[in-house]
Amino acid sequence: MTRFWAKFIGDKCWTAIRKPEWSPESEREKAMEEACECLKALESALNGNKLYGGHTTGLVDIAANFTGFWLSIVQEATGRELLSAHKFPLLFNWSHCGIVQECLLPQRQGIVHLQSSCCSTLNKQPMCPSILNKQ
């Protein structure tokens, strides 16, 4: 089961979560629904546990760490909310769990990386330049 969830996260969830930001405006609503479906599946896999491995960090926790790090950065950079305590309380609590947070870079470093990566790839200005000015 662990391999299934790790593959599901890598193949389906990450693609679905990135899709709303790169889709044409006319397709964003559908892309947001698809991303939310993936988040619902991830939340249900927690089975009421604090971690995917129950009480210890496991492979699925490592594979899903993007929800604790990159998803919050993408949300801040774009102003679109996918993961919140209201929509997905178990997944939100998991993503803010101390064990998960200990393994991640400071969020500001991720924002700067995302902004510079997008700018160099797309040869454009940052999506939200004001984020780069935050301390």
N, C-alpha and C positions, 0 to 999 in steps of 0.2 A: 504494500500500500504506500509506503514511503516513496518508492521510485515513481509511482503513478503521480503523486502530488508534486514531487520535484519536477517531473517532466511537464505536468499541467501548468505549473507556475512559469517555467521557462518558455514553453512553446505557445501557450494560449494567453495566460494572464498578462505577461509583460507586453505582448503585442497589442492586446485589447486595451490596456491602460494607456499606452502611448498613442493609440489611434486617434482619439478625439483632438489632440493637438496638431496632428499632421493632416487631418482630413479637411476637405473643402467644407465651408460653412454649412452647405446644404446637407451634408452627411454627418455632422457632428452629433446631432441628437441621437441618431441610431448608434453611433460609436460610443456615446456615453452610456447608453442602455447596455451594450455589450460588455463594457468595462464593469459596470455595476453587477452584471450577472456573474462575472469572474470573481468579484469581491464577495458576493453572496456565497459562492462555492467555497472560497477560502475561509470565510467566517464559519460556515457549517462544519468544515474540517477540524476546527478547533474543539468541537464537541464539549464546549463548556470548560475546557482546560485553559490554564494560563499560557501554556506553550503547546506547539504542535506535538512535541515529544512527551506531553503530559507534564512532568515536573522537571524535566531536563531538556536542555537545548539539543535538537536533533537536526537531521539533514533538511527537513521541511522548513524549520525555523530559519536556517541559513539561506535556503533557496528563496524564501518569502521576505527576506529582509528589505527588499525594495519598498515594501509598504511602510516600513519604519523610516526610510531615508528618502529614496528618490521620489516616491509618490507625494510626500509632503513638499518637496522642493518644486516639483512640477506644478502642484496646486498653487503654491505661493507665486511662482513665476507667471502663471497664466490667469490666476484669479478664478479658476474652475474647481469646484469641490467635488471630489469623488468619495473620499474617505473622511467620515466624520463620526463623532461619538453618537450622534443621533441616528445616522443611517446604518452604521455597522459597529455597534458598541463593543462586541467581543474582539473584532479585528482591530479596532481603534485602540482598545486597552492593550492588546498584544503588541501593537506597533510602538506603544509608549512604555512597554515593560523595561525595567532597568537592565535586564540581561540582554535584550535586543539592542538597547541604546548604547551599552558599553562597547559593542562591536562596530559602531558606526563612526564615521568622520563627523566633525561639527557641521551642522547644516549649512552654515555660511560658505564653507569650502565647496560643498556640493552645488550651491547656487552659482558661485563664480565659475565652477567647472562647466555646468550646464549652459550658462550664458555664453561663455567663450567658445564652447564646442558648437553650439547652435550658430553663433555669429560666424565662425570660420567655415562651417559647413555650408551655410546658406548665404554667406557673404553679405550679411545684413547687420543692422543695429540690434542690440539686445531686445528681447521680447518685452522686458519691463525694466528699463535702465534704473529706475528708482531703487530696485532691490539691491543693485550693486553699491549703492551709496549708504545702505544701512550698516550700522556698526554692530 
